[in-house]
Amino acid sequence: QVQLVESGGDLVQPGGSLRLSCAASGFTFSQTAMSWYRQAPGKERELVARISNLGLSTNYADSVKGRFTISRDNAVNTVYLQMNSLKPEDTAVYHCSAQPTVRRYWGQGTQVTVSS
């Protein structure tokens, strides 16, 4: 079955950096675009970044452009989100997501808290 397991969330000061990882299994990773979403308390889930199956194309939310970088390693079925210059408004639970079939799958999420 499809599994998405995120890691790397933490408490970090404003201006700091974190790298999130998402280990995927149960589907053909190299044929599947991957995405990172986030959901802050009281807010709707939003798309943060997306990467095509071979990593040749990426897209970002305007709020994170220039600060976040999505990447993937198809040899180890893992997608990453490098987050730099973090702001308090980046505080959220971050989920990776894949849609290898008609169904979209979600990981359990990892908490990122940006606070001094």
BATIKE-823588 format. One record per atom (N, C-alpha, C): residue number from 1; residue in one letter; chain; atom name; y, x, z. Coordinates in nm, 3 decimals. Each point is the difference from the previous one (the first is absolute). Layout:
N
NUM_A_A_CA_Y_X_Z
...
END
This chain:
116
1_Q_A_N_-0.118_0.083_0.000
1_Q_A_CA_0.118_-0.083_0.000
1_Q_A_C_0.125_0.088_0.000
2_V_A_N_0.108_-0.060_-0.044
2_V_A_CA_0.126_0.073_-0.007
2_V_A_C_0.051_0.028_0.141
3_Q_A_N_0.036_0.127_0.021
3_Q_A_CA_0.061_0.039_0.127
3_Q_A_C_0.123_0.085_-0.028
4_L_A_N_0.106_-0.029_0.072
4_L_A_CA_0.124_0.078_-0.005
4_L_A_C_0.037_0.034_0.143
5_V_A_N_0.007_0.128_0.029
5_V_A_CA_0.025_0.044_0.138
5_V_A_C_0.123_0.089_0.003
6_E_A_N_0.106_-0.050_0.060
6_E_A_CA_0.125_0.076_0.009
6_E_A_C_0.002_0.086_0.126
7_S_A_N_0.077_0.108_-0.008
7_S_A_CA_0.023_0.085_0.116
7_S_A_C_0.133_0.071_-0.018
8_G_A_N_0.048_0.059_0.109
8_G_A_CA_0.121_0.080_-0.008
8_G_A_C_0.123_-0.061_0.063
9_G_A_N_-0.006_-0.126_0.037
9_G_A_CA_0.116_-0.062_0.062
9_G_A_C_0.028_0.061_0.136
10_D_A_N_0.128_-0.005_0.040
10_D_A_CA_0.039_0.064_0.126
10_D_A_C_0.140_-0.043_0.037
11_L_A_N_0.045_0.044_0.116
11_L_A_CA_0.139_-0.015_0.042
11_L_A_C_0.074_0.127_-0.043
12_V_A_N_0.110_-0.018_-0.073
12_V_A_CA_0.075_0.114_-0.050
12_V_A_C_0.149_-0.027_0.015
13_Q_A_N_0.077_0.107_0.017
13_Q_A_CA_0.145_-0.015_0.014
13_Q_A_C_0.065_-0.023_-0.136
14_P_A_N_0.115_-0.066_-0.002
14_P_A_CA_0.072_-0.015_-0.127
14_P_A_C_0.023_0.136_-0.067
15_G_A_N_-0.019_0.001_-0.131
15_G_A_CA_0.010_0.124_-0.075
15_G_A_C_-0.130_0.077_-0.011
16_G_A_N_-0.100_-0.044_0.072
16_G_A_CA_-0.128_0.068_-0.002
16_G_A_C_-0.087_-0.038_-0.119
17_S_A_N_-0.120_0.055_-0.001
17_S_A_CA_-0.094_-0.022_-0.110
17_S_A_C_-0.138_-0.037_0.052
18_L_A_N_-0.072_-0.074_-0.082
18_L_A_CA_-0.140_-0.033_0.027
18_L_A_C_-0.073_-0.005_-0.133
19_R_A_N_-0.129_0.025_0.005
19_R_A_CA_-0.084_-0.021_-0.118
19_R_A_C_-0.112_-0.095_0.038
20_L_A_N_-0.005_-0.112_-0.069
20_L_A_CA_-0.106_-0.097_0.018
20_L_A_C_-0.112_0.027_-0.100
21_S_A_N_-0.122_-0.027_0.043
21_S_A_CA_-0.116_0.012_-0.088
21_S_A_C_-0.077_-0.131_-0.001
22_C_A_N_-0.066_-0.027_-0.109
22_C_A_CA_-0.085_-0.118_-0.011
22_C_A_C_-0.128_0.043_-0.072
23_A_A_N_-0.110_-0.004_0.073
23_A_A_CA_-0.130_0.034_-0.057
23_A_A_C_-0.066_-0.126_-0.052
24_A_A_N_-0.040_0.003_-0.127
24_A_A_CA_-0.055_-0.118_-0.065
24_A_A_C_-0.148_0.018_-0.032
25_S_A_N_-0.073_-0.109_0.002
25_S_A_CA_-0.140_0.003_-0.038
25_S_A_C_-0.042_-0.140_-0.046
26_G_A_N_-0.112_-0.005_-0.070
26_G_A_CA_-0.056_-0.128_-0.041
26_G_A_C_0.044_-0.049_-0.136
27_F_A_N_0.079_0.081_-0.071
27_F_A_CA_0.041_-0.036_-0.137
27_F_A_C_0.030_0.129_-0.075
28_T_A_N_0.023_-0.012_-0.130
28_T_A_CA_0.026_0.118_-0.083
28_T_A_C_0.147_0.037_0.016
29_F_A_N_0.023_0.092_0.090
29_F_A_CA_0.137_0.034_0.039
29_F_A_C_0.081_0.049_-0.119
30_S_A_N_-0.058_0.084_-0.083
30_S_A_CA_0.074_0.063_-0.110
30_S_A_C_0.039_-0.100_-0.109
31_Q_A_N_-0.049_-0.121_0.008
31_Q_A_CA_0.034_-0.103_-0.097
31_Q_A_C_0.094_-0.106_0.058
32_T_A_N_0.049_0.024_0.119
32_T_A_CA_0.075_-0.103_0.073
32_T_A_C_0.136_0.050_0.044
33_A_A_N_0.104_-0.074_-0.036
33_A_A_CA_0.133_0.030_0.053
33_A_A_C_0.000_-0.026_0.150
34_M_A_N_0.080_0.076_0.073
34_M_A_CA_0.007_-0.015_0.145
34_M_A_C_0.145_-0.023_0.042
35_S_A_N_0.015_-0.071_0.109
35_S_A_CA_0.134_-0.034_0.048
35_S_A_C_0.009_0.018_0.150
36_W_A_N_0.122_0.026_0.045
36_W_A_CA_0.033_-0.005_0.143
36_W_A_C_0.098_-0.116_0.020
37_Y_A_N_-0.029_-0.081_0.099
37_Y_A_CA_0.089_-0.107_0.043
37_Y_A_C_0.038_0.026_0.146
38_R_A_N_0.104_-0.070_0.045
38_R_A_CA_0.034_0.008_0.142
38_R_A_C_0.048_-0.137_0.047
39_Q_A_N_-0.019_-0.023_0.128
39_Q_A_CA_0.046_-0.125_0.060
39_Q_A_C_0.061_0.030_0.136
40_A_A_N_0.128_-0.030_0.011
40_A_A_CA_0.070_0.017_0.127
40_A_A_C_-0.005_-0.132_0.077
41_P_A_N_0.017_0.005_0.132
41_P_A_CA_-0.005_-0.122_0.080
41_P_A_C_0.102_-0.102_-0.048
42_G_A_N_-0.048_-0.123_-0.023
42_G_A_CA_0.089_-0.106_-0.041
42_G_A_C_0.041_0.003_-0.145
43_K_A_N_-0.057_0.093_-0.076
43_K_A_CA_0.035_0.011_-0.142
43_K_A_C_-0.124_-0.017_-0.087
44_E_A_N_0.026_-0.031_-0.126
44_E_A_CA_-0.111_-0.015_-0.094
44_E_A_C_-0.052_0.139_-0.041
45_R_A_N_-0.125_0.002_-0.040
45_R_A_CA_-0.058_0.123_-0.051
45_R_A_C_0.070_0.040_-0.129
46_E_A_N_0.032_0.128_-0.016
46_E_A_CA_0.067_0.045_-0.120
46_E_A_C_-0.074_0.118_-0.062
47_L_A_N_0.007_0.006_-0.132
47_L_A_CA_-0.059_0.111_-0.073
47_L_A_C_0.088_0.123_0.017
48_V_A_N_-0.060_0.109_0.042
48_V_A_CA_0.074_0.125_0.020
48_V_A_C_-0.015_0.091_-0.122
49_A_A_N_-0.124_0.019_-0.045
49_A_A_CA_-0.023_0.092_-0.111
49_A_A_C_-0.133_-0.033_-0.065
50_R_A_N_-0.009_0.034_-0.127
50_R_A_CA_-0.121_-0.025_-0.077
50_R_A_C_-0.026_0.120_-0.089
51_I_A_N_-0.129_0.032_-0.020
51_I_A_CA_-0.037_0.111_-0.087
51_I_A_C_-0.112_-0.045_-0.092
52_S_A_N_0.009_0.038_-0.126
52_S_A_CA_-0.102_-0.037_-0.097
52_S_A_C_-0.130_0.072_0.028
53_N_A_N_-0.106_-0.039_-0.070
53_N_A_CA_-0.133_0.049_0.034
53_N_A_C_-0.014_0.151_-0.013
54_L_A_N_0.068_0.061_-0.097
54_L_A_CA_-0.007_0.144_-0.016
54_L_A_C_0.122_0.072_0.057
55_G_A_N_0.087_-0.076_0.062
55_G_A_CA_0.118_0.060_0.062
55_G_A_C_0.111_0.034_-0.096
56_L_A_N_-0.006_-0.052_-0.121
56_L_A_CA_0.101_0.036_-0.101
56_L_A_C_0.126_-0.084_0.011
57_S_A_N_-0.011_-0.111_0.072
57_S_A_CA_0.114_-0.090_0.012
57_S_A_C_0.016_-0.042_0.146
58_T_A_N_0.123_0.003_0.049
58_T_A_CA_0.029_-0.044_0.136
58_T_A_C_0.121_-0.093_0.000
59_N_A_N_0.004_-0.088_0.098
59_N_A_CA_0.113_-0.090_0.017
59_N_A_C_0.032_-0.008_0.149
60_Y_A_N_0.129_-0.017_0.031
60_Y_A_CA_0.044_-0.003_0.138
60_Y_A_C_0.098_-0.113_0.025
61_A_A_N_-0.002_-0.051_0.122
61_A_A_CA_0.105_-0.092_0.042
61_A_A_C_0.132_0.076_0.004
62_D_A_N_0.108_-0.068_-0.030
62_D_A_CA_0.130_0.066_-0.001
62_D_A_C_0.032_0.062_0.136
63_S_A_N_-0.048_-0.062_0.106
63_S_A_CA_0.033_0.046_0.135
63_S_A_C_-0.064_0.135_0.035
64_V_A_N_-0.099_0.042_-0.076
64_V_A_CA_-0.069_0.126_0.033
64_V_A_C_0.010_0.104_-0.110
65_K_A_N_0.060_-0.035_-0.113
65_K_A_CA_0.012_0.095_-0.111
65_K_A_C_0.072_0.127_0.046
66_G_A_N_-0.056_0.113_-0.039
66_G_A_CA_0.058_0.129_0.037
66_G_A_C_-0.042_0.050_0.136
67_R_A_N_-0.066_-0.085_0.078
67_R_A_CA_-0.045_0.041_0.134
67_R_A_C_-0.152_0.000_0.013
68_F_A_N_-0.065_-0.094_-0.067
68_F_A_CA_-0.145_-0.014_0.009
68_F_A_C_-0.065_0.045_-0.132
69_T_A_N_-0.120_0.055_0.012
69_T_A_CA_-0.077_0.039_-0.118
69_T_A_C_-0.144_-0.045_0.016
70_I_A_N_-0.047_-0.077_-0.098
70_I_A_CA_-0.140_-0.041_-0.001
70_I_A_C_-0.078_0.095_-0.090
71_S_A_N_-0.121_0.033_0.043
71_S_A_CA_-0.087_0.087_-0.079
71_S_A_C_-0.144_-0.038_0.027
72_R_A_N_-0.089_0.056_-0.078
72_R_A_CA_-0.142_-0.031_0.018
72_R_A_C_-0.084_0.120_-0.038
73_D_A_N_-0.119_0.004_0.059
73_D_A_CA_-0.099_0.102_-0.034
73_D_A_C_-0.128_-0.074_-0.034
74_N_A_N_-0.028_-0.014_-0.128
74_N_A_CA_-0.117_-0.076_-0.042
74_N_A_C_-0.131_0.071_0.033
75_A_A_N_0.006_0.128_0.031
75_A_A_CA_-0.121_0.074_0.037
75_A_A_C_-0.049_-0.041_0.139
76_V_A_N_0.091_-0.047_0.083
76_V_A_CA_-0.039_-0.039_0.137
76_V_A_C_0.036_-0.145_0.030
77_N_A_N_0.030_-0.076_-0.106
77_N_A_CA_0.025_-0.144_0.015
77_N_A_C_0.105_-0.030_0.108
78_T_A_N_0.111_0.069_-0.008
78_T_A_CA_0.104_-0.016_0.102
78_T_A_C_0.138_-0.011_-0.065
79_V_A_N_0.079_-0.090_0.053
79_V_A_CA_0.139_-0.014_-0.042
79_V_A_C_0.089_0.035_0.119
80_Y_A_N_0.113_0.062_-0.030
80_Y_A_CA_0.090_0.049_0.103
80_Y_A_C_0.139_-0.062_-0.016
81_L_A_N_0.073_-0.001_0.111
81_L_A_CA_0.141_-0.036_-0.005
81_L_A_C_0.076_0.101_0.086
82_Q_A_N_0.071_0.089_-0.067
82_Q_A_CA_0.084_0.096_0.069
82_Q_A_C_0.136_-0.066_0.026
83_M_A_N_0.038_-0.005_0.126
83_M_A_CA_0.124_-0.067_0.037
83_M_A_C_0.094_0.100_0.066
84_N_A_N_0.114_0.023_-0.063
84_N_A_CA_0.099_0.093_0.051
84_N_A_C_0.129_-0.075_0.034
85_S_A_N_0.086_0.065_0.075
85_S_A_CA_0.130_-0.058_0.039
85_S_A_C_-0.018_-0.142_0.054
86_L_A_N_-0.092_-0.015_0.090
86_L_A_CA_-0.033_-0.133_0.051
86_L_A_C_0.116_-0.061_0.076
87_K_A_N_0.013_-0.131_-0.014
87_K_A_CA_0.106_-0.077_0.063
87_K_A_C_-0.062_-0.105_0.093
88_P_A_N_0.075_-0.046_0.099
88_P_A_CA_-0.054_-0.106_0.088
88_P_A_C_-0.048_-0.122_-0.078
89_E_A_N_0.065_-0.032_-0.110
89_E_A_CA_-0.041_-0.116_-0.079
89_E_A_C_-0.131_0.021_-0.075
90_D_A_N_-0.055_0.121_0.004
90_D_A_CA_-0.132_0.024_-0.056
90_D_A_C_-0.112_-0.038_0.096
91_T_A_N_0.037_-0.035_0.123
91_T_A_CA_-0.099_-0.040_0.099
91_T_A_C_-0.077_-0.123_-0.048
92_A_A_N_-0.132_0.012_-0.003
92_A_A_CA_-0.085_-0.108_-0.051
92_A_A_C_-0.146_0.041_0.012
93_V_A_N_-0.087_-0.096_-0.025
93_V_A_CA_-0.140_0.031_-0.021
93_V_A_C_-0.019_0.022_-0.150
94_Y_A_N_-0.056_0.113_-0.035
94_Y_A_CA_-0.020_0.036_-0.140
94_Y_A_C_-0.146_-0.023_-0.038
95_H_A_N_-0.019_-0.071_-0.112
95_H_A_CA_-0.133_-0.033_-0.049
95_H_A_C_-0.018_0.057_-0.139
96_C_A_N_-0.116_0.056_-0.027
96_C_A_CA_-0.030_0.029_-0.139
96_C_A_C_-0.077_-0.118_-0.058
97_S_A_N_0.004_-0.009_-0.132
97_S_A_CA_-0.056_-0.117_-0.066
97_S_A_C_-0.054_0.039_-0.136
98_A_A_N_-0.106_-0.071_-0.040
98_A_A_CA_-0.061_0.021_-0.130
98_A_A_C_-0.047_-0.133_-0.055
99_Q_A_N_0.002_-0.010_-0.132
99_Q_A_CA_-0.049_-0.121_-0.064
99_Q_A_C_-0.096_0.039_-0.112
100_P_A_N_-0.120_0.045_0.037
100_P_A_CA_-0.097_0.044_-0.102
100_P_A_C_-0.059_-0.115_-0.080
101_T_A_N_0.008_-0.120_0.055
101_T_A_CA_-0.048_-0.121_-0.068
101_T_A_C_0.111_-0.104_0.008
102_V_A_N_-0.032_-0.126_-0.010
102_V_A_CA_0.104_-0.103_0.014
102_V_A_C_0.051_-0.009_0.143
103_R_A_N_-0.078_0.050_0.094
103_R_A_CA_0.039_-0.007_0.140
103_R_A_C_0.076_0.126_0.040
104_R_A_N_0.107_-0.018_0.079
104_R_A_CA_0.073_0.113_0.056
104_R_A_C_-0.055_0.030_0.141
105_Y_A_N_-0.021_0.128_0.023
105_Y_A_CA_-0.052_0.045_0.128
105_Y_A_C_0.109_0.074_0.078
106_W_A_N_-0.011_-0.008_0.133
106_W_A_CA_0.098_0.061_0.090
106_W_A_C_-0.069_0.083_0.107
107_G_A_N_0.065_0.109_0.039
107_G_A_CA_-0.045_0.073_0.116
107_G_A_C_0.053_-0.066_0.126
108_Q_A_N_-0.043_0.054_0.115
108_Q_A_CA_0.038_-0.061_0.127
108_Q_A_C_0.143_0.037_0.039
109_G_A_N_0.053_0.104_-0.061
109_G_A_CA_0.138_0.039_0.026
109_G_A_C_0.012_0.112_0.101
110_T_A_N_0.113_0.071_-0.011
110_T_A_CA_0.032_0.107_0.094
110_T_A_C_0.147_-0.016_0.039
111_Q_A_N_0.028_0.011_0.130
111_Q_A_CA_0.135_-0.026_0.051
111_Q_A_C_0.089_0.123_-0.016
112_V_A_N_0.115_-0.021_-0.060
112_V_A_CA_0.104_0.102_-0.007
112_V_A_C_0.120_-0.050_0.078
113_T_A_N_0.041_0.078_0.098
113_T_A_CA_0.116_-0.036_0.080
113_T_A_C_0.102_0.113_-0.008
114_V_A_N_0.121_-0.033_-0.043
114_V_A_CA_0.107_0.100_-0.012
114_V_A_C_0.105_-0.033_0.105
115_S_A_N_0.008_0.084_0.099
115_S_A_CA_0.090_-0.027_0.113
115_S_A_C_0.032_0.129_0.073
116_S_A_N_0.121_0.007_0.054
116_S_A_CA_0.036_0.115_0.081
116_S_A_C_-0.027_-0.028_0.148
END
